[in-house]
Amino acid sequence: MGWTSCHAHHYDKHGNIDRKREMESGFCGGYDVLKSAMVGTTYYAAIRNPSGDIFAVVGLTSTNKKDWYNFNCKLMDETEGPYESRCPKSILDLLPPTDNEYANKWRQRCRDNLGKPTTVQRLNALPVGTEIEFEIAPGETKRYMKCPAGYQFKRPFWMNSERRYVPPKYIPSTFRVVTA
């Protein structure tokens, strides 16, 4: 269950790697992709294998423009119970019933997440000046504040108490609003 790296062959008009095409041409070759989607950097697909079985695959992707092996993927199927669980409904609806416990739990997590905003979306909805806090260890909390656009930032951004920028993707979903 490791990562695979290769040199990308598919790029968009801006020169960025087309992750979806890379996944379908290199990693899902030999299988019939019934439907696929990228949700952020995660690839989801309903796949039919040569024996006719239909199942879901999840591919974590990353890119690195500074390396010859500039496309990285970690591919797994639903029976491995992947952590990423934001698979679109249109893909889930193509999957036949299964007896696999891990696949059923993953499918249920995906269905539970349908329509729920992500942590980043929840953070973006908060007004400038909002302070949030979350526990990082028992009895130890971190506090961040949403600052107005400025400096090198074109949008509002989050800053910790040491006056350092914090990307929203590193803020856990367990945050609570202290002041709004």
N, C-alpha and C positions, 0 to 999 in steps of 0.2 A: 504494500500500500504506500509506495513512495511516489515521488514526482518524476515526470518524464520531461526532458527538455529537448527542443529541436530548433532548427532555423525556420522561421515563418516564411510562407510562400504567398500568403493572402494579405493584402493591405487595402485600406480604404483610400478615398481620394485625398485625404490629408496626410497620408503616409503612416497612419497608425495600423497596427496589426488587427485584422478582422478575426477576432477570437472565435466567433461562431463558425465561420468558414474553415478555419484551422481545425476546429474540433470535428467537423463533419467530414473533412477530406482526409485528415491524418489519423484521427483516433477512433472514428466510428466507421472506418472503411470496411467493406464486406458485410455491413449490416444495413438494413433499410430504416432510415430515419423517418418515422411517421410524422412527427412534429417536434420542433425544438425551439428553445428560447434562451436568451441571455438575460439574467436578472442580476444587474451589477456585473460582477466579474465571474459569476457562476453560470455554468451551462447546464440546462435541463433538457432531456429528450425522452420521447417514447420511441423505443427501438424494437424492430422485429429481427430476430436472428435467423440464420438459414433454416433452422428446423421449425420456424413459425411461431416461436414463443415471443410474446410482447412483454417488455419490462421497461422500467425507467433507469436512466443513467444520470449521474450528477458529475460534472467536471469542474473542479476548482481551477482557475486559470490565473496566470500572472505573466507579465512581460518585462523585458529588460533590454532597452535599446542599446545599451553599452556592450552587450555580449553577442557573439555570433549565434549562440543558442538563445535566441531572444523570446521564445515562446515556451512556457512551462504549463504543464497540466497534471492534475491528479484526478484520475477517472475512477469512479466506483459505481456500482449499481445499487439499486434500492435495498437489496437483501443484506447489504453491509450496514444499513441504518445510518446513512450519512447525517452529519450535523446540520448542514445547510438544508433548510426546509421552507423555501419560498417558491416552490414549483407552481407554475400557473395552472389554473383549473382546466384549461383546454388540453393540457398534457395528461393531467391526472385522470380525466374522463376517458382517455384512450386505453388506460391500463385495465386488463381483466382482473377479476378477483384472484387472490393468492392466499395460500395457507402459511406463507412465510411470516413469522412474528415480527421480524425487523422491518420488512417491507410494509406491513400493515401499520406499524407504529409510525414509520416515516410518513406514509400517506396521510395518516390522521394529523400529524403535526403540520404538514403542508396545508391541509384543509382548514385547520385551526388558524393558521396564519393568513389565510386569504382575506383581503380587505383590511387587515391590521396594519397600521402605519409602522414603519421601521423606526428604530431609535433615532436615526439621522432625520427622518421626516418629523418626528416629535420635537426634536431639538430645533429644527428650522422654523417650526411654528411658534416658538417662544419669542416674545419681544426682546429687543435690545435692552440691556440692563438687568435681565433676569439672572439670578444666581441659583445654581443647582449644587447639590451635594450628594455624595454616595459613599458607602463604606468600602474601604479597600482591604481592611482587616478588622477583626473584632476590636471595637473601640477606636479605630483610626479612620478618619474621613478625609475626603478631598472636596474642595469647593472650587467651582469654576464660574466665571461670569461671561455673559454674552456681550461682546463689545461691538460698537458700530464699525461699519466699513472704514478702512483707513490703512495707512502704511502701504504694504504690498497687497493687501486684501481688498478685493472688489465687492465682497459681501461681508455681512456681519460674521464674526468669528468668536471662538471660545478661548479664554485665557485663564490660566491657573493663578494661584496666589503668588507664585514666583514671577509673574508677568511673562509667562511663556505660552506660546500658541499651542493649543491642543486640538488635533483633528477630531471632528465629531465621531468618526468611526472608532475611536479609542475610548469613548465615553460609554460605560455600561448601561444597559437598559434599566437597571435598578435605581437610576438617579431619582431624586425628589427635588421639587422646586422649593427653594428657600424664600426668595423674594421675586416678585414679578413686577 
